[in-house]
Amino acid sequence: MRLRTLILGAACAVALSSPAFAQSLTAITGGRVLTGTSVIENGVVVIQNGRVVSVGTGAAPAGARIIDARGKVVSPGFVAVDSGLGGSEISSVEGANDLTNGANTVSASFDVSYGLDPWSFTLPVARLGGITRAIVVPNHPGGGGGNHQDDSDFAGVGAGGLQSPGLFAGQAAVIHLAQGNDILVRPRVAMVAPFGEAGAGIAGGARGAQFTQFKETLAEVRLYARNKAAYDRAGLRDLSLSRADLEALIPVADGSMPLIVTVHRAADIQQVLRLAREEGLKLILDGAEEGWIVADQIAAANVPVLLNPIANLPGNLEMRGVRMENAAALDAAGVLIAIKGNEGSIHRARETRYNAGNAVSHGLPYDAAIEAITVNPARIFGMAGQFGELRAGAAADVVVWSGDPLEPLSIAETIFIGGAEQAPTSRQFLLRDRYASGGEGAMPPAYSR
């Protein structure tokens, strides 16, 4: 009987996430609606065909399925940035981690989208925390949370004249967390590179060496882009990158692909801003724990920041000025911010909303905190209006909360991703239910004798 119940539950989960179910007209009524950019009391959110049809007040359309959200909060699905969701099951198990790459012929061209696992056990757990989309990035030295990689090796020219290890970690991808067999939304949305102490370690030990090598690499990429025919006939001088990496860096060099730069101390932030001006790069700062010190310069450069607002311990000399008011100070200066989860935003991605709440307790306006986990990530990665916001035409990623979503005790009661309602369960819940009260399947047959 117990096994039959689990099978029926799984079947219901599949039915809820099926395309047919996603087509139905649904109205979520009576709740406090956080659109991502505004608040609507006693609001009505109408979804159909995977999209938001309308957001406002008044009566639900005739024939719609009604979800009563009176006394509850309705929000867009949250977006995990600087995440490893779908790319790593257990970071310490090599075969279960597709975020780390050590090949010297594949650095900038490393594409995490090819290693995504839509059946990862981490996805339902994050989804229950209101996460419906994620920006998945490759592991890199100096990365926040769980995004760590050995940076003890020094760069230079390796086998075949190629950089080893490379200055670039690879390319990020956007995913959704809906049940199904294809979670990729868009590959190659940004390039990733470490700077500061980690970047210096890769380049030979000094920050100045990394900047010099970085600028030389961009010069080689531009040379290659102008002379592909000569490269094909071996009529071009030897270059320090493989052809795959050269191709991958062309959009970075021409400013069309954003470069996620992991950097921590204020002095390093100033230097990467200078580098962006000199080279015409489109930057996204990752970490920026001392960003509050140079917030006006970051804002003037129109560079967004991905940050963890609960960082408050100066674990090294790069973060002497770390403080929990960083998010508030950057926002007050006009910097576009996105708030991260903890430990690489994989197993603890659900804590993104807790971090946003902590940022509010340290001065960040509540509305700005909601934007930092919904609409801002979409803006930063060139997908504004497509998700992260409750507005007509956007993907119907909608969560109905029992209370304030930034309050840890609130629960995501109903979750839609792309208009498909998601089963409110995870492997952990299924195991709990199986073993909590005994019954069929609770123990192997030998234990009952």
ZAKOLTI-304417 format. One line per field, with one value per residue (C-alpha): residue number from 1; residue in one letter; x, y, z. Coordinates in Angstrom, 3 decimals. Layout:
residues N
num NUM;...
residu A;...
px X;...
py Y;...
pz Z;...
This chain:
residues 449
num 1;2;3;4;5;6;7;8;9;10;11;12;13;14;15;16;17;18;19;20;21;22;23;24;25;26;27;28;29;30;31;32;33;34;35;36;37;38;39;40;41;42;43;44;45;46;47;48;49;50;51;52;53;54;55;56;57;58;59;60;61;62;63;64;65;66;67;68;69;70;71;72;73;74;75;76;77;78;79;80;81;82;83;84;85;86;87;88;89;90;91;92;93;94;95;96;97;98;99;100;101;102;103;104;105;106;107;108;109;110;111;112;113;114;115;116;117;118;119;120;121;122;123;124;125;126;127;128;129;130;131;132;133;134;135;136;137;138;139;140;141;142;143;144;145;146;147;148;149;150;151;152;153;154;155;156;157;158;159;160;161;162;163;164;165;166;167;168;169;170;171;172;173;174;175;176;177;178;179;180;181;182;183;184;185;186;187;188;189;190;191;192;193;194;195;196;197;198;199;200;201;202;203;204;205;206;207;208;209;210;211;212;213;214;215;216;217;218;219;220;221;222;223;224;225;226;227;228;229;230;231;232;233;234;235;236;237;238;239;240;241;242;243;244;245;246;247;248;249;250;251;252;253;254;255;256;257;258;259;260;261;262;263;264;265;266;267;268;269;270;271;272;273;274;275;276;277;278;279;280;281;282;283;284;285;286;287;288;289;290;291;292;293;294;295;296;297;298;299;300;301;302;303;304;305;306;307;308;309;310;311;312;313;314;315;316;317;318;319;320;321;322;323;324;325;326;327;328;329;330;331;332;333;334;335;336;337;338;339;340;341;342;343;344;345;346;347;348;349;350;351;352;353;354;355;356;357;358;359;360;361;362;363;364;365;366;367;368;369;370;371;372;373;374;375;376;377;378;379;380;381;382;383;384;385;386;387;388;389;390;391;392;393;394;395;396;397;398;399;400;401;402;403;404;405;406;407;408;409;410;411;412;413;414;415;416;417;418;419;420;421;422;423;424;425;426;427;428;429;430;431;432;433;434;435;436;437;438;439;440;441;442;443;444;445;446;447;448;449
residu M;R;L;R;T;L;I;L;G;A;A;C;A;V;A;L;S;S;P;A;F;A;Q;S;L;T;A;I;T;G;G;R;V;L;T;G;T;S;V;I;E;N;G;V;V;V;I;Q;N;G;R;V;V;S;V;G;T;G;A;A;P;A;G;A;R;I;I;D;A;R;G;K;V;V;S;P;G;F;V;A;V;D;S;G;L;G;G;S;E;I;S;S;V;E;G;A;N;D;L;T;N;G;A;N;T;V;S;A;S;F;D;V;S;Y;G;L;D;P;W;S;F;T;L;P;V;A;R;L;G;G;I;T;R;A;I;V;V;P;N;H;P;G;G;G;G;G;N;H;Q;D;D;S;D;F;A;G;V;G;A;G;G;L;Q;S;P;G;L;F;A;G;Q;A;A;V;I;H;L;A;Q;G;N;D;I;L;V;R;P;R;V;A;M;V;A;P;F;G;E;A;G;A;G;I;A;G;G;A;R;G;A;Q;F;T;Q;F;K;E;T;L;A;E;V;R;L;Y;A;R;N;K;A;A;Y;D;R;A;G;L;R;D;L;S;L;S;R;A;D;L;E;A;L;I;P;V;A;D;G;S;M;P;L;I;V;T;V;H;R;A;A;D;I;Q;Q;V;L;R;L;A;R;E;E;G;L;K;L;I;L;D;G;A;E;E;G;W;I;V;A;D;Q;I;A;A;A;N;V;P;V;L;L;N;P;I;A;N;L;P;G;N;L;E;M;R;G;V;R;M;E;N;A;A;A;L;D;A;A;G;V;L;I;A;I;K;G;N;E;G;S;I;H;R;A;R;E;T;R;Y;N;A;G;N;A;V;S;H;G;L;P;Y;D;A;A;I;E;A;I;T;V;N;P;A;R;I;F;G;M;A;G;Q;F;G;E;L;R;A;G;A;A;A;D;V;V;V;W;S;G;D;P;L;E;P;L;S;I;A;E;T;I;F;I;G;G;A;E;Q;A;P;T;S;R;Q;F;L;L;R;D;R;Y;A;S;G;G;E;G;A;M;P;P;A;Y;S;R
px 0.000;2.817;4.633;1.427;1.021;4.553;3.989;0.715;2.427;5.171;2.549;0.758;4.046;4.588;1.009;1.336;4.460;3.162;2.691;-1.055;-1.411;0.669;-1.838;-4.768;-6.007;-5.172;-5.860;-4.115;-6.368;-6.488;-2.824;-0.246;1.524;5.213;5.707;9.449;9.166;6.009;3.453;-0.243;-2.570;-5.415;-3.934;-4.833;-2.174;-3.466;-1.319;-1.826;0.305;3.385;3.189;1.782;-1.341;-2.055;-1.267;-3.638;-6.815;-10.429;-12.200;-10.620;-11.451;-14.357;-13.437;-10.097;-8.857;-8.757;-5.951;-7.019;-4.054;-5.889;-3.597;-0.600;2.151;2.607;6.014;8.039;10.242;13.647;16.850;20.031;23.136;26.724;25.212;26.233;22.694;22.402;26.147;27.346;25.802;28.670;31.520;34.124;33.220;35.006;32.563;29.595;31.059;30.826;31.689;35.452;37.768;41.557;42.352;44.765;43.269;39.755;39.420;37.360;35.517;34.453;30.639;28.876;25.584;26.770;27.152;23.734;21.696;17.915;17.434;19.842;18.611;19.612;16.993;13.795;15.380;16.198;12.754;11.083;12.969;11.274;14.180;12.828;15.818;19.584;22.722;25.122;28.810;31.986;34.120;36.969;39.710;38.558;34.880;32.270;30.703;31.434;32.993;36.548;39.304;42.989;44.839;48.278;49.480;51.019;50.092;52.420;52.883;52.129;52.131;51.632;52.222;48.854;48.136;48.163;46.095;43.990;43.004;39.355;37.141;34.547;31.050;27.884;24.386;20.808;18.570;15.039;14.243;11.018;10.534;11.373;14.293;15.547;16.449;18.641;17.248;20.263;23.924;26.982;25.453;28.727;32.432;34.032;37.522;39.083;41.043;42.598;44.685;43.285;43.904;47.406;48.113;47.126;49.253;52.427;51.918;51.465;48.382;50.316;51.328;47.722;46.630;49.500;48.760;45.037;45.545;47.922;45.327;42.674;45.143;45.651;41.896;41.427;44.362;42.814;39.353;40.848;42.962;41.046;42.002;45.686;45.290;43.699;46.658;49.202;50.138;49.731;52.209;51.753;49.041;48.810;45.204;43.536;41.243;38.212;39.248;40.016;36.564;34.893;36.620;35.690;32.368;34.196;36.806;34.179;32.086;29.003;29.411;29.639;32.698;32.005;35.058;35.568;37.160;37.065;39.163;38.462;41.851;41.294;37.804;39.294;41.802;39.279;37.089;40.125;40.775;37.175;37.510;40.788;39.634;35.949;34.747;31.270;31.819;29.866;31.573;31.269;31.917;32.982;33.001;34.779;32.571;31.001;34.343;34.266;30.498;30.401;32.996;31.116;27.893;29.565;30.892;27.369;28.723;26.391;27.449;26.670;27.170;26.603;25.287;26.097;29.847;31.263;34.505;37.882;39.250;42.189;43.770;41.480;38.475;39.734;36.763;34.008;30.722;27.097;25.990;27.695;24.448;22.729;25.663;25.937;22.194;22.178;24.942;22.843;24.603;22.485;22.905;21.913;22.004;23.607;22.948;25.550;28.239;28.105;24.311;23.917;22.830;22.081;20.590;17.299;19.036;19.059;15.907;17.407;20.396;18.062;16.287;19.621;20.478;17.204;18.083;21.331;19.816;18.822;15.250;12.806;11.758;15.415;16.006;13.127;14.491;17.945;16.633;14.075;14.203;17.803;19.433;17.353;18.476;22.123;22.190;20.277;16.926;14.857;11.140;11.577;11.590;12.067;9.066;5.287;4.291;2.310;4.388;6.972;7.481;4.918;7.369;5.075;5.300;2.525;4.003;2.385;3.843;6.685;9.129;12.098;10.921;12.587;9.404;7.386;6.734;6.386;2.917;2.369;5.107;4.721;7.628;6.839;3.156;3.527;2.713;5.508;5.034;5.939;8.349;11.949;13.944;14.385;10.629;10.001;12.541;11.023;7.555;8.761;10.464;8.467;5.657;6.773;4.615;5.400;8.960;9.984;12.433;13.934;11.983;14.806;14.265;10.644;11.562
py 0.000;2.359;1.676;2.256;5.628;6.684;5.608;7.531;10.565;10.433;10.106;13.179;15.090;14.261;15.242;18.568;19.455;18.249;20.665;19.998;21.159;24.247;25.352;25.733;29.190;29.822;32.845;33.388;35.751;37.817;37.768;40.456;40.424;41.307;41.795;42.274;46.010;46.930;45.685;45.045;44.419;41.951;41.233;38.821;37.018;35.247;32.671;30.566;28.805;29.124;32.916;35.606;36.960;39.811;41.185;43.585;43.692;42.789;39.579;36.432;35.585;33.236;29.580;29.989;27.620;29.667;29.523;31.433;33.410;35.513;36.209;35.000;36.528;35.938;36.541;35.801;32.747;33.605;33.421;31.836;33.575;32.329;28.879;25.289;23.860;21.015;20.928;19.318;16.691;16.330;18.762;16.501;13.546;14.079;12.138;14.075;17.548;18.928;22.486;22.056;21.811;21.533;21.091;23.721;23.505;24.214;27.130;30.014;27.565;25.351;25.333;24.168;23.683;20.328;18.894;19.813;17.096;17.750;14.860;16.268;15.793;19.391;20.952;20.044;21.212;24.601;24.758;24.329;27.471;29.426;29.163;28.740;29.850;29.827;31.201;28.234;29.140;27.019;26.565;29.036;30.075;32.615;32.018;32.545;29.782;26.368;27.614;26.728;25.369;24.788;27.995;26.841;26.257;29.102;30.060;30.412;28.621;24.924;22.041;23.121;26.759;26.980;28.754;26.287;26.834;29.368;32.824;31.997;29.466;29.040;30.116;30.356;29.170;29.986;27.117;26.663;24.281;22.758;19.003;17.503;16.403;19.726;22.522;24.642;28.103;29.760;28.678;30.929;33.981;35.159;34.387;33.851;34.929;35.270;38.384;39.627;37.179;34.111;35.593;36.615;33.048;31.748;34.317;33.719;35.322;39.059;41.047;43.103;39.926;38.858;42.199;42.146;38.583;39.321;42.311;40.284;37.524;39.974;41.326;37.776;37.201;40.370;39.437;36.026;37.539;39.791;37.047;33.769;32.876;33.342;31.251;28.448;28.280;28.552;32.021;33.618;33.643;31.118;32.085;31.094;29.830;27.010;27.860;26.925;29.386;32.118;31.743;31.769;35.015;37.025;38.231;39.150;41.149;43.009;43.791;41.784;39.032;40.038;38.978;37.834;38.952;37.440;40.161;41.112;44.055;47.662;48.221;45.251;46.472;49.805;48.046;45.801;48.858;50.514;47.383;47.420;51.050;50.415;47.244;48.011;45.095;44.481;43.602;41.884;41.944;38.785;39.003;42.650;42.371;45.731;47.233;49.687;51.519;52.293;52.109;55.445;54.228;50.977;52.908;55.415;52.519;51.017;47.645;45.236;43.177;39.616;39.498;37.537;40.083;37.982;38.029;39.740;37.995;39.263;35.811;37.249;40.564;40.880;41.355;43.586;45.889;43.284;44.299;43.231;46.709;46.166;45.441;48.514;50.801;49.559;49.903;53.405;54.386;53.182;49.877;47.073;44.150;40.479;38.485;35.035;31.921;30.130;27.541;27.890;28.095;24.328;22.497;25.794;27.721;27.877;30.235;32.988;34.451;34.254;36.246;38.830;39.109;39.583;42.354;44.086;43.818;45.646;48.561;47.347;48.458;45.540;46.281;46.379;42.983;41.451;42.964;41.563;37.970;38.346;41.004;42.151;38.826;38.818;42.375;41.607;38.606;40.200;38.528;41.388;40.831;37.120;35.911;37.205;39.509;39.208;41.099;40.290;38.187;37.007;33.334;32.204;31.503;32.204;31.228;31.468;31.874;31.262;34.598;37.020;35.150;36.754;35.304;31.886;30.267;31.059;28.129;28.020;26.450;26.550;26.789;27.369;27.308;28.224;27.868;24.259;23.578;21.731;18.924;20.244;17.446;16.324;13.145;14.081;14.375;11.048;9.315;10.944;9.785;6.288;5.700;7.921;5.500;2.126;0.265;-1.342;-0.710;0.860;-1.932;-4.760;-8.067;-9.687;-7.205;-8.298;-11.903
pz 0.000;0.894;-2.382;-4.305;-2.587;-3.546;-7.153;-7.325;-5.812;-8.439;-11.170;-9.841;-9.833;-13.489;-14.322;-12.519;-14.507;-17.870;-20.812;-20.851;-17.244;-18.017;-20.667;-18.219;-17.247;-13.596;-11.393;-8.065;-6.150;-2.974;-2.030;-1.405;-4.760;-4.951;-8.685;-8.387;-8.980;-7.032;-4.503;-5.203;-2.287;-2.843;-6.260;-9.032;-11.072;-14.164;-15.953;-19.068;-21.675;-19.488;-19.297;-17.048;-18.745;-16.354;-12.906;-11.157;-9.096;-9.695;-10.549;-11.920;-15.546;-16.149;-16.324;-14.570;-11.929;-8.718;-6.158;-3.053;-1.727;0.854;3.797;1.793;-0.323;-4.062;-5.592;-8.704;-8.452;-7.026;-9.073;-7.687;-9.027;-8.967;-8.565;-9.182;-9.309;-11.781;-12.284;-9.074;-6.821;-4.330;-4.915;-3.303;-5.559;-8.852;-11.015;-9.597;-10.192;-13.730;-12.746;-12.550;-15.537;-15.596;-19.287;-20.594;-24.118;-22.807;-20.414;-21.775;-24.037;-21.109;-21.324;-18.152;-20.011;-21.370;-17.868;-16.485;-14.770;-14.750;-12.278;-9.702;-6.125;-5.400;-7.689;-5.761;-2.491;-4.008;-5.600;-2.216;-1.178;-3.957;-6.434;-9.965;-12.092;-11.621;-13.206;-13.203;-13.255;-13.469;-10.381;-10.184;-7.747;-5.200;-5.991;-3.323;-1.269;-2.690;-5.922;-4.972;-7.138;-6.532;-7.354;-6.261;-9.811;-11.729;-15.236;-18.111;-21.376;-21.088;-23.526;-27.103;-26.200;-24.399;-21.118;-18.241;-16.191;-18.065;-16.881;-17.595;-15.816;-18.558;-19.501;-17.401;-18.291;-17.264;-16.150;-14.829;-11.984;-13.302;-13.279;-16.653;-18.768;-20.129;-17.694;-19.982;-20.741;-22.336;-22.531;-22.638;-20.964;-19.394;-19.115;-15.697;-14.561;-11.090;-10.146;-6.942;-4.939;-6.739;-10.172;-9.186;-8.091;-11.506;-13.340;-11.362;-7.981;-8.631;-9.565;-12.100;-13.909;-14.292;-15.738;-18.221;-19.261;-19.446;-21.755;-23.931;-24.161;-25.337;-27.916;-29.213;-29.398;-31.440;-33.678;-34.273;-34.961;-37.666;-39.240;-39.094;-42.667;-41.885;-38.728;-40.776;-43.143;-40.311;-41.447;-38.027;-35.151;-32.361;-29.887;-26.235;-26.425;-28.305;-31.173;-29.071;-26.365;-28.884;-30.415;-27.017;-26.038;-29.123;-27.618;-24.406;-26.297;-28.319;-25.224;-26.175;-23.530;-19.877;-17.899;-14.336;-12.369;-8.929;-6.832;-3.157;-1.990;-2.890;-4.565;-6.869;-7.715;-8.794;-11.028;-12.767;-13.404;-14.967;-17.030;-18.278;-19.374;-21.176;-22.925;-23.492;-21.373;-19.990;-16.327;-13.586;-10.182;-8.089;-4.360;-3.976;-0.187;0.054;-2.640;-0.209;-0.023;-3.766;-4.299;-6.126;-8.646;-9.271;-9.797;-12.133;-14.239;-14.375;-13.256;-11.394;-8.378;-7.265;-3.504;-0.339;2.175;5.239;4.571;7.645;8.620;7.344;6.628;4.696;3.741;0.706;2.974;5.749;5.266;4.907;6.549;6.455;5.358;1.980;0.116;1.563;0.745;-2.846;-3.389;-1.909;-4.348;-7.283;-7.963;-9.428;-7.023;-6.972;-3.737;-3.667;-1.635;0.454;-0.305;-4.051;-4.149;-4.589;-1.447;0.300;-2.596;-0.681;1.766;-0.870;0.671;4.166;2.938;1.434;4.783;6.560;4.103;5.025;8.717;7.882;6.007;2.540;1.733;1.596;-1.992;-3.055;-1.428;-3.387;-6.598;-5.789;-5.912;-8.711;-11.396;-10.942;-11.908;-15.101;-15.855;-15.155;-17.496;-20.370;-19.765;-18.338;-18.776;-19.472;-15.853;-12.317;-12.538;-12.464;-15.581;-18.708;-21.087;-18.560;-17.777;-15.220;-12.412;-9.460;-5.794;-3.206;0.274;3.648;4.777;4.119;1.839;3.598;6.908;7.481;8.858;5.720;3.373;-0.401;-0.605;-4.370;-6.994;-10.722;-13.151;-16.729;-15.864;-14.681;-11.045;-9.275;-6.782;-3.296;-2.498;-2.673;-2.172;1.476;1.961;0.206;2.441;5.517;4.566;3.785;7.105;9.478;10.327;9.006;6.528;3.198;2.130;5.412;6.213;4.148;4.516;6.532;9.368;9.846;10.634
